[in-house]
Amino acid sequence: MADLVYGAPRGGNEHHPYVDRPRRLHRLAALGPAHGPERHSSGLIRSFGAGMFVFPHGIVDKDGDVYVVDADGKNGKGHVVAKFSPDGKVLMTLGKPGMPGDAPGYFYRPSAVAVAPDGTIFVADGHGGDSNARIVKLAPDA
């Protein structure tokens, strides 16, 4: 899975994938191998996470799991970090969907996530304005 290109789904009002415009997706999409003879040619392999996010950003970890932070909130969504398996199963959700905060267990506009080699999770919690401006360190088994 590490050789796949993933579209970071966000922006606009589209609610289905536009493979030729991967930055405008509202679903997390594996587009295809990034290199080699089967290099992707705008062919969507699969998508997941449709309808779960307001303003998502994502990364893929060393095991191929996909972390998505949702940097905004409305209608009971957002302000969370979600971890998906490579096939799109939700493995973990951190934060309280649609409930911003600065207390333990809450985020307010998280904008990035990093996973250390030992599995420790770091969340950049804040995305401008009056949002949180902090780094949250979480144990691997959070």
Phi and psi in degrees as a GROMACS rama.xvg file:
@    title "Ramachandran Plot"
@    xaxis  label "Phi"
@    yaxis  label "Psi"
@TYPE xy
-64.9184  -20.723  ALA-2
-92.17  9.3473  ASP-3
-88.746  152.036  LEU-4
-96.7636  127.03  VAL-5
-109.053  134.089  TYR-6
-83.6889  131.535  GLY-7
-85.878  109.218  ALA-8
-77.9703  121.045  PRO-9
-172.528  164.31  ARG-10
85.866  158.056  GLY-11
64.7878  -168.84  GLY-12
-111.117  10.1214  ASN-13
-68.8735  139.343  GLU-14
-123.245  19.881  HIS-15
-144.903  158.03  HIS-16
-71.2236  140.774  PRO-17
-114.899  97.6269  TYR-18
-63.1514  -32.5817  VAL-19
-79.0961  -5.52739  ASP-20
-133.436  65.3198  ARG-21
-60.0576  -22.1941  PRO-22
-78.257  -6.23981  ARG-23
-107.561  17.0795  ARG-24
-78.532  151.044  LEU-25
-114.128  11.9139  HIS-26
-131.052  149.853  ARG-27
-76.38  128.321  LEU-28
-130.984  129.546  ALA-29
-89.7808  115.946  ALA-30
-87.8659  -26.9812  LEU-31
141.753  174.999  GLY-32
-57.4733  140.267  PRO-33
-79.0391  -21.0712  ALA-34
-151.739  172.786  HIS-35
90.4722  -176.515  GLY-36
-66.0252  -21.1327  PRO-37
-103.445  26.4291  GLU-38
-50.5925  140.441  ARG-39
-65.4142  146.586  HIS-40
-130.063  60.5729  SER-41
61.149  29.6886  SER-42
-100.133  117.156  GLY-43
-74.5861  126.359  LEU-44
-85.4547  -50.6208  ILE-45
-162.727  163.653  ARG-46
-139.609  155.036  SER-47
-157.199  163.438  PHE-48
88.8127  9.36829  GLY-49
-59.0177  132.129  ALA-50
80.1028  0.32554  GLY-51
-91.3559  -19.7265  MET-52
-125.363  156.744  PHE-53
-102.222  -50.0178  VAL-54
-145.332  71.2629  PHE-55
-80.6336  149.763  PRO-56
-134.374  148.1  HIS-57
-148.368  165.089  GLY-58
-142.505  165.337  ILE-59
-117.036  132.457  VAL-60
-89.6754  -178.104  ASP-61
-63.6205  -21.6968  LYS-62
-93.7598  0.364811  ASP-63
88.7873  -0.0849828  GLY-64
-71.3809  150.771  ASP-65
-112.848  123.037  VAL-66
-103  132.743  TYR-67
-127.221  126.929  VAL-68
-103.138  139.01  VAL-69
-108.947  106.384  ASP-70
-89.0289  22.0334  ALA-71
-155.804  177.121  ASP-72
-152.694  141.238  GLY-73
-171.536  155.022  LYS-74
52.7541  40.7335  ASN-75
75.9276  13.7221  GLY-76
-122.112  162.611  LYS-77
97.2307  173.206  GLY-78
62.5692  36.0121  HIS-79
-134.559  166.76  VAL-80
-119.468  125.141  VAL-81
-116.35  139.802  ALA-82
-113.764  127.611  LYS-83
-115.069  148.719  PHE-84
-72.5352  166.464  SER-85
-58.4319  -23.3045  PRO-86
-95.4971  4.43893  ASP-87
101.014  6.00864  GLY-88
-78.0857  132.651  LYS-89
-70.6817  120.002  VAL-90
-98.276  -27.6152  LEU-91
-164.081  144.926  MET-92
-131.309  127.238  THR-93
-109.608  141.324  LEU-94
93.0149  177.729  GLY-95
-115.939  112.259  LYS-96
-51.1298  126.291  PRO-97
74.6066  5.24528  GLY-98
-122.508  92.431  MET-99
-71.1531  152.01  PRO-100
-177.292  170.894  GLY-101
-118.641  5.49527  ASP-102
-78.6167  162.192  ALA-103
-53.869  135.877  PRO-104
90.1785  -2.32642  GLY-105
-121.92  152.332  TYR-106
-128.149  158.577  PHE-107
-135.114  97.6869  TYR-108
65.6401  54.5644  ARG-109
-61.6139  140.687  PRO-110
-122.906  -13.3811  SER-111
-159.314  158.359  ALA-112
-141.088  145.474  VAL-113
-136.424  145.595  ALA-114
-120.839  120.698  VAL-115
-73.774  162.053  ALA-116
-54.7427  -30.2582  PRO-117
-85.2621  2.09576  ASP-118
94.4802  -5.2801  GLY-119
-59.6383  136.297  THR-120
-106.081  130.93  ILE-121
-116.581  125.94  PHE-122
-115.572  124.343  VAL-123
-81.4262  104.656  ALA-124
-101.289  100.036  ASP-125
147.85  142.721  GLY-126
-147.997  54.8244  HIS-127
82.8817  178.715  GLY-128
58.8069  -138.917  GLY-129
-96.4921  18.579  ASP-130
-71.1818  170.899  SER-131
-59.9373  150.322  ASN-132
-130.842  75.5387  ALA-133
-150.538  162.998  ARG-134
-109.077  127.638  ILE-135
-106.862  125.4  VAL-136
-102.889  126.262  LYS-137
-123.739  144.181  LEU-138
-63.6172  152.979  ALA-139
-54.7461  -30.9004  PRO-140
-96.8478  25.2869  ASP-141
